[in-house]
Amino acid sequence: MIDPPHAAAAVARWPALPYAEWAETCETLHLWTQVVGKIRLAQTPWQNHSWHVTLYVTASGLTTSLIPHGERSFEIRFDFLRHMLDIAVSDGGARSLPLVPRSVAEFHDDVMRALDDLGVPVSITDLPCEIPGALPFPVDRTHAAYDAGHAQRFWHALVDVDRVFKRFRTGFIGKASPVHFFWGSFDLAVSRFSGRRAPLHPGGAPGTAPAVMQEAYSHEVCSAGFWPGGGGYDASFYSYVYPEPPGYRASPVRPPAAAFDAKLGEFVMPYAAVRAAADPAAALLEFLHSTYDAAADHAQWDRVNLERAESVPGRCPWP
């Protein structure tokens, strides 16, 4: 049963997201976002670190933002209030597809057909990125789950995390990414850069050319993000640095639930620990600040010239 739009208001802030309860929906939704993300990838000029392919959290779900197509543009939006995929073209054309249990193959075919009907045809590569052993979209009839309630709770969590990540981003005046959602790894992320070149990245992500990974990690970076889980992990926050400086992984970080995960090669804190905190936003900021401190200090970033105090709405922080 699909919840009516007003039901979203009943979902608690920082909702529970035990991965086992919605793993099948999560896997299917991951692949659906890859179909949509690859449409943006195919039509948008390349931007540094693949920032041109990401999705963005909205008041109802996720969006591509405007995608150019000749003299027109279009946008694709996941709406987790109405449980619809909306396609809107700048000349007024529009299509909506219901988000209901359906295979990745059906979703792919329906989306591509809708684009054709709207006069904005797009050709994409059919192999998913960053998923070992993935099937091409047109033949994947294995992943076909969609639980509206779980999808909606995941989006609510993204809204809560997006707000904190954006506050954290204001404390850095060096090169920094937007807060954006990567459909390849299926995570919301924000990254800071030292300004220095990094060693050539070895690549290795499934379905992703080495050059893409090498360009993404062309400069020293400290990245933090939120991931819904998988592979034995529940929803978690992460933070890593590339290249990793000596002593980094032994750094003391906060809150107490945070720790370095040698398997993942990054600091991790369970989402459940954040939502259980008396002040979840403060707990998450503590994780973001302490893990960034570990990266910037051990890598000897020029912190005096890269940072400032986090800002508040409506007040210019200068001078």
DRENDO-1510 file (C-alpha; in Angstrom, 1 decimal, always signed):
<recs>
REC; n; res; u; v; w
REC; 1; MET; +0.0; +0.0; +0.0 .
REC; 2; ILE; +1.3; +3.4; -1.0 .
REC; 3; ASP; +1.2; +6.1; +1.8 .
REC; 4; PRO; -0.8; +9.3; +0.9 .
REC; 5; PRO; +1.4; +12.4; +0.7 .
REC; 6; HIS; +0.4; +13.6; +4.2 .
REC; 7; ALA; +1.6; +10.4; +5.8 .
REC; 8; ALA; +5.2; +11.5; +5.3 .
REC; 9; ALA; +4.7; +13.9; +8.1 .
REC; 10; ALA; +4.2; +11.0; +10.5 .
REC; 11; VAL; +7.6; +9.6; +9.8 .
REC; 12; ALA; +10.0; +10.3; +12.7 .
REC; 13; ARG; +13.0; +12.5; +12.2 .
REC; 14; TRP; +16.1; +10.3; +11.8 .
REC; 15; PRO; +13.9; +7.3; +11.1 .
REC; 16; ALA; +15.1; +3.7; +11.8 .
REC; 17; LEU; +16.8; +2.1; +8.7 .
REC; 18; PRO; +17.8; -1.5; +9.6 .
REC; 19; TYR; +19.2; -2.7; +6.3 .
REC; 20; ALA; +17.8; -6.3; +6.5 .
REC; 21; GLU; +14.2; -5.0; +6.6 .
REC; 22; TRP; +14.4; -3.2; +3.3 .
REC; 23; ALA; +17.4; -4.8; +1.5 .
REC; 24; GLU; +15.5; -5.8; -1.6 .
REC; 25; THR; +13.9; -2.4; -2.0 .
REC; 26; CYS; +17.3; -0.7; -1.4 .
REC; 27; GLU; +18.9; -2.9; -4.1 .
REC; 28; THR; +16.2; -2.2; -6.6 .
REC; 29; LEU; +16.1; +1.5; -5.9 .
REC; 30; HIS; +19.9; +1.7; -6.2 .
REC; 31; LEU; +19.6; +0.3; -9.7 .
REC; 32; TRP; +16.7; +2.6; -10.6 .
REC; 33; THR; +18.7; +5.6; -9.6 .
REC; 34; GLN; +21.6; +4.3; -11.8 .
REC; 35; VAL; +19.3; +4.3; -14.8 .
REC; 36; VAL; +18.3; +7.9; -14.2 .
REC; 37; GLY; +21.8; +8.9; -13.2 .
REC; 38; LYS; +23.3; +7.5; -16.4 .
REC; 39; ILE; +20.8; +9.6; -18.4 .
REC; 40; ARG; +22.3; +12.7; -16.8 .
REC; 41; LEU; +25.8; +11.3; -17.4 .
REC; 42; ALA; +25.1; +10.8; -21.1 .
REC; 43; GLN; +23.8; +14.3; -21.6 .
REC; 44; THR; +25.8; +16.6; -19.3 .
REC; 45; PRO; +29.3; +18.0; -20.1 .
REC; 46; TRP; +31.9; +16.4; -17.8 .
REC; 47; GLN; +32.6; +18.3; -14.6 .
REC; 48; ASN; +35.5; +17.7; -12.2 .
REC; 49; HIS; +35.3; +14.6; -10.0 .
REC; 50; SER; +32.1; +13.5; -11.8 .
REC; 51; TRP; +30.0; +16.2; -10.1 .
REC; 52; HIS; +27.9; +16.4; -13.3 .
REC; 53; VAL; +26.3; +13.0; -12.7 .
REC; 54; THR; +24.9; +13.3; -9.2 .
REC; 55; LEU; +21.4; +13.6; -7.9 .
REC; 56; TYR; +20.2; +16.1; -5.2 .
REC; 57; VAL; +17.9; +15.8; -2.2 .
REC; 58; THR; +14.6; +17.7; -2.6 .
REC; 59; ALA; +11.5; +18.4; -0.5 .
REC; 60; SER; +9.9; +15.2; -1.9 .
REC; 61; GLY; +12.8; +12.9; -3.1 .
REC; 62; LEU; +15.8; +13.1; -5.4 .
REC; 63; THR; +16.3; +15.1; -8.7 .
REC; 64; THR; +18.8; +15.2; -11.5 .
REC; 65; SER; +18.3; +19.0; -11.8 .
REC; 66; LEU; +18.2; +20.3; -15.4 .
REC; 67; ILE; +19.7; +18.1; -18.1 .
REC; 68; PRO; +20.5; +19.7; -21.4 .
REC; 69; HIS; +19.1; +18.2; -24.6 .
REC; 70; GLY; +19.8; +20.2; -27.7 .
REC; 71; GLU; +17.9; +23.5; -27.4 .
REC; 72; ARG; +15.7; +22.1; -24.6 .
REC; 73; SER; +16.3; +20.7; -21.1 .
REC; 74; PHE; +14.6; +18.2; -19.0 .
REC; 75; GLU; +14.6; +17.0; -15.4 .
REC; 76; ILE; +13.9; +13.7; -13.8 .
REC; 77; ARG; +12.6; +13.5; -10.2 .
REC; 78; PHE; +12.0; +10.7; -7.8 .
REC; 79; ASP; +9.0; +11.7; -5.6 .
REC; 80; PHE; +8.8; +9.6; -2.5 .
REC; 81; LEU; +5.7; +11.4; -1.2 .
REC; 82; ARG; +3.6; +10.5; -4.3 .
REC; 83; HIS; +5.7; +7.5; -5.2 .
REC; 84; MET; +6.1; +8.7; -8.8 .
REC; 85; LEU; +9.0; +9.2; -11.2 .
REC; 86; ASP; +8.3; +12.6; -12.9 .
REC; 87; ILE; +10.0; +13.7; -16.1 .
REC; 88; ALA; +9.5; +17.4; -17.1 .
REC; 89; VAL; +10.7; +19.0; -20.3 .
REC; 90; SER; +11.4; +22.8; -20.6 .
REC; 91; ASP; +8.8; +23.0; -23.4 .
REC; 92; GLY; +6.0; +21.8; -21.1 .
REC; 93; GLY; +6.1; +18.1; -21.9 .
REC; 94; ALA; +5.8; +15.8; -19.0 .
REC; 95; ARG; +5.4; +12.1; -18.0 .
REC; 96; SER; +4.9; +10.4; -14.7 .
REC; 97; LEU; +5.6; +6.7; -13.9 .
REC; 98; PRO; +4.5; +5.1; -10.7 .
REC; 99; LEU; +7.1; +3.8; -8.3 .
REC; 100; VAL; +5.7; +0.4; -7.6 .
REC; 101; PRO; +7.2; -3.1; -7.5 .
REC; 102; ARG; +8.6; -3.7; -11.0 .
REC; 103; SER; +11.8; -5.1; -12.4 .
REC; 104; VAL; +14.8; -3.0; -13.3 .
REC; 105; ALA; +14.3; -4.1; -16.9 .
REC; 106; GLU; +10.7; -2.8; -16.9 .
REC; 107; PHE; +11.7; +0.4; -15.2 .
REC; 108; HIS; +14.6; +1.0; -17.7 .
REC; 109; ASP; +12.3; +0.3; -20.7 .
REC; 110; ASP; +9.5; +2.5; -19.4 .
REC; 111; VAL; +11.8; +5.4; -18.7 .
REC; 112; MET; +13.6; +5.2; -22.0 .
REC; 113; ARG; +10.2; +5.0; -23.8 .
REC; 114; ALA; +8.9; +8.0; -22.0 .
REC; 115; LEU; +12.0; +10.0; -23.0 .
REC; 116; ASP; +11.4; +9.0; -26.6 .
REC; 117; ASP; +7.8; +10.0; -26.4 .
REC; 118; LEU; +8.8; +13.4; -25.1 .
REC; 119; GLY; +11.2; +14.0; -27.9 .
REC; 120; VAL; +14.3; +13.8; -25.7 .
REC; 121; PRO; +15.7; +10.4; -26.5 .
REC; 122; VAL; +18.9; +9.4; -24.7 .
REC; 123; SER; +21.2; +6.4; -25.2 .
REC; 124; ILE; +23.0; +5.1; -22.1 .
REC; 125; THR; +25.4; +2.3; -21.2 .
REC; 126; ASP; +23.4; -0.6; -19.8 .
REC; 127; LEU; +25.9; -2.0; -17.3 .
REC; 128; PRO; +25.5; -0.7; -13.7 .
REC; 129; CYS; +28.5; +1.0; -12.1 .
REC; 130; GLU; +30.2; +0.0; -8.8 .
REC; 131; ILE; +28.1; -3.1; -8.3 .
REC; 132; PRO; +30.1; -6.4; -8.6 .
REC; 133; GLY; +28.4; -9.0; -10.9 .
REC; 134; ALA; +25.6; -6.6; -11.9 .
REC; 135; LEU; +23.2; -7.5; -14.7 .
REC; 136; PRO; +22.7; -5.1; -17.6 .
REC; 137; PHE; +19.5; -3.0; -17.0 .
REC; 138; PRO; +17.5; -4.4; -19.9 .
REC; 139; VAL; +17.8; -8.0; -18.7 .
REC; 140; ASP; +17.6; -7.5; -14.9 .
REC; 141; ARG; +14.3; -9.1; -13.9 .
REC; 142; THR; +15.8; -10.2; -10.5 .
REC; 143; HIS; +15.5; -6.9; -8.7 .
REC; 144; ALA; +11.9; -5.9; -8.6 .
REC; 145; ALA; +11.0; -4.8; -5.0 .
REC; 146; TYR; +9.6; -1.5; -3.9 .
REC; 147; ASP; +8.3; -0.9; -0.4 .
REC; 148; ALA; +6.9; +2.6; -0.4 .
REC; 149; GLY; +7.2; +3.0; +3.4 .
REC; 150; HIS; +10.9; +2.0; +3.5 .
REC; 151; ALA; +11.7; +4.2; +0.4 .
REC; 152; GLN; +10.1; +7.1; +2.1 .
REC; 153; ARG; +12.0; +6.6; +5.4 .
REC; 154; PHE; +15.2; +6.5; +3.5 .
REC; 155; TRP; +14.4; +9.8; +1.8 .
REC; 156; HIS; +13.5; +11.3; +5.3 .
REC; 157; ALA; +16.9; +10.2; +6.5 .
REC; 158; LEU; +18.5; +11.9; +3.5 .
REC; 159; VAL; +16.7; +15.1; +4.3 .
REC; 160; ASP; +18.0; +15.1; +7.9 .
REC; 161; VAL; +21.6; +14.2; +6.8 .
REC; 162; ASP; +21.6; +16.8; +3.9 .
REC; 163; ARG; +20.8; +19.6; +6.4 .
REC; 164; VAL; +23.8; +18.7; +8.6 .
REC; 165; PHE; +26.2; +18.1; +5.7 .
REC; 166; LYS; +25.3; +21.5; +4.3 .
REC; 167; ARG; +26.1; +23.2; +7.7 .
REC; 168; PHE; +29.4; +21.3; +7.8 .
REC; 169; ARG; +30.3; +22.5; +4.3 .
REC; 170; THR; +30.1; +26.2; +5.3 .
REC; 171; GLY; +33.2; +25.8; +7.5 .
REC; 172; PHE; +35.5; +25.3; +4.5 .
REC; 173; ILE; +36.5; +28.0; +2.0 .
REC; 174; GLY; +38.8; +25.9; -0.1 .
REC; 175; LYS; +37.5; +23.8; -3.0 .
REC; 176; ALA; +34.6; +21.7; -1.8 .
REC; 177; SER; +31.9; +19.7; -3.5 .
REC; 178; PRO; +28.2; +20.3; -3.2 .
REC; 179; VAL; +26.2; +18.0; -1.0 .
REC; 180; HIS; +25.1; +15.5; -3.5 .
REC; 181; PHE; +24.0; +11.9; -4.0 .
REC; 182; PHE; +26.1; +9.5; -6.0 .
REC; 183; TRP; +24.0; +6.8; -7.6 .
REC; 184; GLY; +27.1; +4.6; -8.3 .
REC; 185; SER; +27.9; +4.0; -4.6 .
REC; 186; PHE; +24.4; +5.0; -3.5 .
REC; 187; ASP; +25.4; +7.5; -0.9 .
REC; 188; LEU; +25.0; +11.2; +0.0 .
REC; 189; ALA; +28.5; +12.8; +0.2 .
REC; 190; VAL; +30.4; +16.0; +0.7 .
REC; 191; SER; +34.1; +16.4; +0.0 .
REC; 192; ARG; +36.9; +18.9; +0.8 .
REC; 193; PHE; +40.1; +19.3; -1.1 .
REC; 194; SER; +43.6; +20.5; +0.0 .
REC; 195; GLY; +44.4; +22.0; -3.4 .
REC; 196; ARG; +47.4; +19.7; -4.0 .
REC; 197; ARG; +47.6; +17.0; -6.6 .
REC; 198; ALA; +47.3; +13.4; -5.4 .
REC; 199; PRO; +49.1; +10.2; -6.6 .
REC; 200; LEU; +47.5; +8.4; -9.5 .
REC; 201; HIS; +44.5; +6.3; -8.2 .
REC; 202; PRO; +44.6; +2.6; -9.1 .
REC; 203; GLY; +40.9; +2.5; -10.1 .
REC; 204; GLY; +39.2; -0.9; -9.8 .
REC; 205; ALA; +35.5; +0.0; -9.3 .
REC; 206; PRO; +33.3; -2.5; -11.2 .
REC; 207; GLY; +31.8; -1.1; -14.4 .
REC; 208; THR; +33.8; +2.1; -14.1 .
REC; 209; ALA; +36.8; +3.0; -16.3 .
REC; 210; PRO; +40.1; +3.6; -14.5 .
REC; 211; ALA; +40.3; +7.1; -15.9 .
REC; 212; VAL; +37.0; +8.0; -14.2 .
REC; 213; MET; +38.4; +7.0; -10.8 .
REC; 214; GLN; +41.7; +8.6; -11.5 .
REC; 215; GLU; +40.1; +11.9; -12.4 .
REC; 216; ALA; +37.8; +11.7; -9.3 .
REC; 217; TYR; +40.8; +11.3; -7.1 .
REC; 218; SER; +43.2; +13.6; -9.0 .
REC; 219; HIS; +43.6; +15.9; -5.9 .
REC; 220; GLU; +44.0; +15.3; -2.2 .
REC; 221; VAL; +40.5; +14.9; -0.7 .
REC; 222; CYS; +38.7; +14.2; +2.5 .
REC; 223; SER; +35.2; +12.9; +1.9 .
REC; 224; ALA; +32.4; +12.2; +4.2 .
REC; 225; GLY; +29.1; +10.5; +3.5 .
REC; 226; PHE; +26.0; +8.6; +4.4 .
REC; 227; TRP; +25.3; +5.1; +3.0 .
REC; 228; PRO; +22.2; +3.0; +3.6 .
REC; 229; GLY; +24.2; -0.2; +4.1 .
REC; 230; GLY; +24.9; -3.6; +2.5 .
REC; 231; GLY; +27.5; -6.3; +2.5 .
REC; 232; GLY; +27.0; -6.9; +6.2 .
REC; 233; TYR; +26.7; -3.3; +7.2 .
REC; 234; ASP; +23.7; -1.3; +8.4 .
REC; 235; ALA; +23.2; +2.3; +7.4 .
REC; 236; SER; +26.4; +4.2; +8.3 .
REC; 237; PHE; +28.3; +7.4; +8.1 .
REC; 238; TYR; +31.8; +7.3; +6.7 .
REC; 239; SER; +34.8; +9.5; +6.3 .
REC; 240; TYR; +38.1; +8.9; +4.4 .
REC; 241; VAL; +41.1; +10.7; +3.0 .
REC; 242; TYR; +43.0; +10.1; -0.2 .
REC; 243; PRO; +45.9; +9.5; -0.1 .
REC; 244; GLU; +45.9; +8.2; +3.4 .
REC; 245; PRO; +48.7; +9.8; +5.5 .
REC; 246; PRO; +50.7; +7.9; +8.1 .
REC; 247; GLY; +49.0; +7.8; +11.5 .
REC; 248; TYR; +45.6; +8.7; +10.2 .
REC; 249; ARG; +43.7; +5.5; +11.0 .
REC; 250; ALA; +45.0; +5.5; +14.6 .
REC; 251; SER; +43.6; +9.0; +15.2 .
REC; 252; PRO; +41.1; +9.3; +18.1 .
REC; 253; VAL; +37.7; +10.4; +16.7 .
REC; 254; ARG; +34.3; +11.1; +18.2 .
REC; 255; PRO; +31.6; +10.2; +19.2 .
REC; 256; PRO; +32.6; +6.9; +20.9 .
REC; 257; ALA; +30.6; +4.8; +18.4 .
REC; 258; ALA; +33.0; +6.0; +15.6 .
REC; 259; ALA; +35.9; +3.8; +14.7 .
REC; 260; PHE; +38.3; +3.0; +11.8 .
REC; 261; ASP; +37.1; +0.1; +9.7 .
REC; 262; ALA; +40.1; -1.6; +8.1 .
REC; 263; LYS; +38.0; -3.6; +5.7 .
REC; 264; LEU; +36.5; -0.4; +4.2 .
REC; 265; GLY; +39.6; +1.7; +4.8 .
REC; 266; GLU; +37.7; +4.6; +6.4 .
REC; 267; PHE; +36.2; +5.8; +9.6 .
REC; 268; VAL; +32.6; +4.6; +10.1 .
REC; 269; MET; +29.9; +5.4; +12.6 .
REC; 270; PRO; +26.5; +3.6; +12.6 .
REC; 271; TYR; +23.5; +5.6; +11.6 .
REC; 272; ALA; +21.7; +4.0; +14.5 .
REC; 273; ALA; +24.2; +5.5; +17.0 .
REC; 274; VAL; +23.5; +9.0; +15.6 .
REC; 275; ARG; +19.7; +8.6; +15.7 .
REC; 276; ALA; +19.9; +7.3; +19.3 .
REC; 277; ALA; +21.9; +10.4; +20.4 .
REC; 278; ALA; +20.2; +13.1; +22.5 .
REC; 279; ASP; +21.1; +15.5; +19.6 .
REC; 280; PRO; +21.6; +13.6; +16.4 .
REC; 281; ALA; +22.8; +16.6; +14.4 .
REC; 282; ALA; +25.4; +17.5; +17.0 .
REC; 283; ALA; +26.6; +13.9; +17.1 .
REC; 284; LEU; +27.0; +13.8; +13.4 .
REC; 285; LEU; +28.8; +17.1; +13.3 .
REC; 286; GLU; +31.2; +15.7; +15.9 .
REC; 287; PHE; +32.0; +12.8; +13.7 .
REC; 288; LEU; +32.4; +15.0; +10.6 .
REC; 289; HIS; +34.7; +17.5; +12.4 .
REC; 290; SER; +36.9; +14.9; +14.3 .
REC; 291; THR; +37.5; +12.7; +11.2 .
REC; 292; TYR; +38.2; +15.8; +9.0 .
REC; 293; ASP; +40.6; +17.0; +11.8 .
REC; 294; ALA; +42.4; +13.6; +11.6 .
REC; 295; ALA; +42.8; +13.9; +7.8 .
REC; 296; ALA; +43.8; +17.5; +7.6 .
REC; 297; ASP; +46.3; +17.3; +10.5 .
REC; 298; HIS; +48.0; +14.1; +9.4 .
REC; 299; ALA; +48.2; +15.3; +5.8 .
REC; 300; GLN; +49.4; +18.8; +6.8 .
REC; 301; TRP; +46.7; +20.7; +5.0 .
REC; 302; ASP; +46.9; +24.5; +5.1 .
REC; 303; ARG; +44.0; +24.7; +7.5 .
REC; 304; VAL; +44.5; +28.5; +8.3 .
REC; 305; ASN; +43.7; +29.4; +4.7 .
REC; 306; LEU; +41.2; +26.6; +4.0 .
REC; 307; GLU; +38.8; +27.0; +6.9 .
REC; 308; ARG; +36.5; +29.4; +8.7 .
REC; 309; ALA; +33.8; +29.2; +11.3 .
REC; 310; GLU; +30.6; +27.5; +10.2 .
REC; 311; SER; +28.1; +30.2; +9.1 .
REC; 312; VAL; +24.5; +30.8; +10.1 .
REC; 313; PRO; +21.5; +31.7; +7.9 .
REC; 314; GLY; +21.1; +35.3; +6.8 .
REC; 315; ARG; +24.5; +36.6; +8.1 .
REC; 316; CYS; +27.6; +37.2; +5.9 .
REC; 317; PRO; +30.7; +35.8; +7.7 .
REC; 318; TRP; +33.0; +38.4; +6.2 .
REC; 319; PRO; +35.1; +40.0; +7.6 .
</recs>
